[in-house]
Amino acid sequence: MESIKPDSSSQKNPIDDLPWIIDGVAFPKGTEFRGSYKGHFYHGKVSDGALMMNGKEFLSPNAAAITITRSDVDGWLFWDCKFPGASSWIDIYSLRQAK
C-alpha cells in the first residue's frame, strides 16, 4: 500500500498570521502603515509578526521611522495605520494611549 504525504507547499506556516504586537497594541496581519516625511508618503504592511517595508522587517515603529528620516524620531508619532477592512487611517500614538 502506497503512503501519501501531504504537500508541504500547501501547508500554512502559523507564523504567517501572527499580529505585530508592540507595547501592548496588536496590529493584525495586513494592517497598513503610512508616514509622511519631507512631502513623501512611505508605506509598510504587517506580515509575519513584524512591520515590513521595502522587503525589510522592522520590530518597532521607531526603527522603521528612523530608517526613513535618518534621525531620532518617535515612531509612535510618525506612523498612521489602517486595519484590514477599515477605510480610515488612525494615528498609532492614540492606539497606544488607549490601551
Secondary structure, DSSP 4 states (H G I P E B T S, - for coil): -------GGGSPPGGGG--EEETTEEE-TT-EEEEEETTEEEEEEEETTEEEETTEEESSHHHHHHHHHSS---HHHHEEEE-TT--S-EEHHHHHHH-
